Amino acid sequence: MAGFVQIIEFQTSRIDEVLAMGRPTAPEGGPAPTFRYIQVTADRDRPNTYLTLVSFDSFDSAMENSNRPETGEFAAAMAALCDGPPIFRNLDVLREESPEG
Protein backbone atom coordinates (compact mmCIF):
# COMPACT_ATOMS: atom_id res chain seq x y z
CA MET A 1 0.00 0.00 0.00
CA ALA A 2 1.25 3.47 -0.87
CA GLY A 3 0.17 5.25 2.31
CA PHE A 4 -2.73 6.91 4.06
CA VAL A 5 -4.45 10.27 3.61
CA GLN A 6 -6.77 12.01 6.00
CA ILE A 7 -9.09 14.73 4.70
CA ILE A 8 -10.58 17.09 7.24
CA GLU A 9 -13.47 19.20 5.93
CA PHE A 10 -14.48 22.22 7.96
CA GLN A 11 -16.43 25.45 7.65
CA THR A 12 -15.32 28.78 9.04
CA SER A 13 -15.73 32.48 8.41
CA ARG A 14 -12.39 32.94 10.20
CA ILE A 15 -9.99 31.25 7.77
CA ASP A 16 -7.27 33.88 8.24
CA GLU A 17 -7.16 33.00 11.94
CA VAL A 18 -7.09 29.28 11.15
CA LEU A 19 -4.19 29.76 8.73
CA ALA A 20 -2.33 31.95 11.23
CA MET A 21 -2.33 29.01 13.66
CA GLY A 22 0.14 27.17 11.43
CA ARG A 23 0.32 23.52 12.37
CA PRO A 24 0.72 21.56 15.60
CA THR A 25 4.25 21.82 16.93
CA ALA A 26 6.06 19.26 19.02
CA PRO A 27 7.56 20.30 22.32
CA GLU A 28 11.26 21.11 22.08
CA GLY A 29 13.17 17.86 21.83
CA GLY A 30 9.91 15.98 21.15
CA PRO A 31 9.39 13.45 18.37
CA ALA A 32 9.34 14.61 14.76
CA PRO A 33 5.97 14.97 13.00
CA THR A 34 4.62 11.77 11.48
CA PHE A 35 2.99 13.29 8.39
CA ARG A 36 4.50 13.58 4.89
CA TYR A 37 2.72 16.79 3.93
CA ILE A 38 -0.25 19.00 4.74
CA GLN A 39 -2.32 20.99 2.24
CA VAL A 40 -5.09 23.40 3.22
CA THR A 41 -7.52 24.03 0.38
CA ALA A 42 -10.60 26.20 -0.24
CA ASP A 43 -13.70 24.79 -1.91
CA ARG A 44 -14.44 27.05 -4.90
CA ASP A 45 -18.09 25.98 -5.02
CA ARG A 46 -18.94 26.31 -1.32
CA PRO A 47 -17.96 29.57 0.39
CA ASN A 48 -16.30 29.24 3.81
CA THR A 49 -15.71 25.50 3.23
CA TYR A 50 -12.15 24.20 3.48
CA LEU A 51 -10.42 20.85 3.31
CA THR A 52 -7.10 19.93 4.85
CA LEU A 53 -5.30 16.99 3.26
CA VAL A 54 -2.70 15.26 5.42
CA SER A 55 -0.54 12.50 3.97
CA PHE A 56 1.06 9.79 6.13
CA ASP A 57 3.18 6.72 5.48
CA SER A 58 0.51 4.51 7.06
CA PHE A 59 -2.71 4.44 9.07
CA ASP A 60 -0.65 3.61 12.16
CA SER A 61 1.48 6.72 11.60
CA ALA A 62 -1.70 8.82 11.35
CA MET A 63 -3.07 7.36 14.58
CA GLU A 64 0.26 8.03 16.31
CA ASN A 65 -0.04 11.65 15.19
CA SER A 66 -3.67 11.87 16.36
CA ASN A 67 -2.71 10.62 19.83
CA ARG A 68 -0.08 13.31 20.41
CA PRO A 69 -1.10 15.93 23.01
CA GLU A 70 -0.09 18.83 20.76
CA THR A 71 -2.38 17.52 18.01
CA GLY A 72 -5.33 17.45 20.42
CA GLU A 73 -4.58 20.97 21.63
CA PHE A 74 -4.31 22.24 18.06
CA ALA A 75 -7.59 20.53 17.08
CA ALA A 76 -9.42 22.11 20.04
CA ALA A 77 -8.12 25.59 19.21
CA MET A 78 -9.05 25.15 15.56
CA ALA A 79 -12.54 23.86 16.44
CA ALA A 80 -13.15 27.09 18.36
CA LEU A 81 -12.66 28.98 15.08
CA CYS A 82 -14.98 26.77 13.05
CA ASP A 83 -18.72 27.12 12.38
CA GLY A 84 -19.43 23.47 13.16
CA PRO A 85 -17.74 20.13 13.75
CA PRO A 86 -15.22 18.91 11.16
CA ILE A 87 -15.85 15.93 8.92
CA PHE A 88 -13.01 13.39 8.72
CA ARG A 89 -12.32 11.10 5.76
CA ASN A 90 -9.75 8.33 6.27
CA LEU A 91 -8.35 7.03 3.00
CA ASP A 92 -5.94 4.23 2.15
CA VAL A 93 -3.79 5.20 -0.83
CA LEU A 94 -3.91 2.44 -3.44
CA ARG A 95 -1.68 4.06 -6.05
CA GLU A 96 0.46 7.18 -6.24
CA GLU A 97 1.89 8.69 -9.43
CA SER A 98 3.81 11.78 -10.42
CA PRO A 99 4.76 13.22 -13.82
CA GLU A 100 8.43 12.50 -13.06
CA GLY A 101 7.74 8.79 -13.08
C-alpha positions as CSV (number, residue, x, y, z in Angstrom):
1,M,0.0,0.0,0.0
2,A,1.3,3.5,-0.9
3,G,0.2,5.3,2.3
4,F,-2.7,6.9,4.1
5,V,-4.4,10.3,3.6
6,Q,-6.8,12.0,6.0
7,I,-9.1,14.7,4.7
8,I,-10.6,17.1,7.2
9,E,-13.5,19.2,5.9
10,F,-14.5,22.2,8.0
11,Q,-16.4,25.4,7.6
12,T,-15.3,28.8,9.0
13,S,-15.7,32.5,8.4
14,R,-12.4,32.9,10.2
15,I,-10.0,31.2,7.8
16,D,-7.3,33.9,8.2
17,E,-7.2,33.0,11.9
18,V,-7.1,29.3,11.2
19,L,-4.2,29.8,8.7
20,A,-2.3,32.0,11.2
21,M,-2.3,29.0,13.7
22,G,0.1,27.2,11.4
23,R,0.3,23.5,12.4
24,P,0.7,21.6,15.6
25,T,4.2,21.8,16.9
26,A,6.1,19.3,19.0
27,P,7.6,20.3,22.3
28,E,11.3,21.1,22.1
29,G,13.2,17.9,21.8
30,G,9.9,16.0,21.2
31,P,9.4,13.5,18.4
32,A,9.3,14.6,14.8
33,P,6.0,15.0,13.0
34,T,4.6,11.8,11.5
35,F,3.0,13.3,8.4
36,R,4.5,13.6,4.9
37,Y,2.7,16.8,3.9
38,I,-0.3,19.0,4.7
39,Q,-2.3,21.0,2.2
40,V,-5.1,23.4,3.2
41,T,-7.5,24.0,0.4
42,A,-10.6,26.2,-0.2
43,D,-13.7,24.8,-1.9
44,R,-14.4,27.0,-4.9
45,D,-18.1,26.0,-5.0
46,R,-18.9,26.3,-1.3
47,P,-18.0,29.6,0.4
48,N,-16.3,29.2,3.8
49,T,-15.7,25.5,3.2
50,Y,-12.1,24.2,3.5
51,L,-10.4,20.8,3.3
52,T,-7.1,19.9,4.8
53,L,-5.3,17.0,3.3
54,V,-2.7,15.3,5.4
55,S,-0.5,12.5,4.0
56,F,1.1,9.8,6.1
57,D,3.2,6.7,5.5
58,S,0.5,4.5,7.1
59,F,-2.7,4.4,9.1
60,D,-0.6,3.6,12.2
61,S,1.5,6.7,11.6
62,A,-1.7,8.8,11.3
63,M,-3.1,7.4,14.6
64,E,0.3,8.0,16.3
65,N,0.0,11.7,15.2
66,S,-3.7,11.9,16.4
67,N,-2.7,10.6,19.8
68,R,-0.1,13.3,20.4
69,P,-1.1,15.9,23.0
70,E,-0.1,18.8,20.8
71,T,-2.4,17.5,18.0
72,G,-5.3,17.4,20.4
73,E,-4.6,21.0,21.6
74,F,-4.3,22.2,18.1
75,A,-7.6,20.5,17.1
76,A,-9.4,22.1,20.0
77,A,-8.1,25.6,19.2
78,M,-9.1,25.1,15.6
79,A,-12.5,23.9,16.4
80,A,-13.2,27.1,18.4
81,L,-12.7,29.0,15.1
82,C,-15.0,26.8,13.0
83,D,-18.7,27.1,12.4
84,G,-19.4,23.5,13.2
85,P,-17.7,20.1,13.7
86,P,-15.2,18.9,11.2
87,I,-15.9,15.9,8.9
88,F,-13.0,13.4,8.7
89,R,-12.3,11.1,5.8
90,N,-9.7,8.3,6.3
91,L,-8.4,7.0,3.0
92,D,-5.9,4.2,2.2
93,V,-3.8,5.2,-0.8
94,L,-3.9,2.4,-3.4
95,R,-1.7,4.1,-6.0
96,E,0.5,7.2,-6.2
97,E,1.9,8.7,-9.4
98,S,3.8,11.8,-10.4
99,P,4.8,13.2,-13.8
100,E,8.4,12.5,-13.1
101,G,7.7,8.8,-13.1
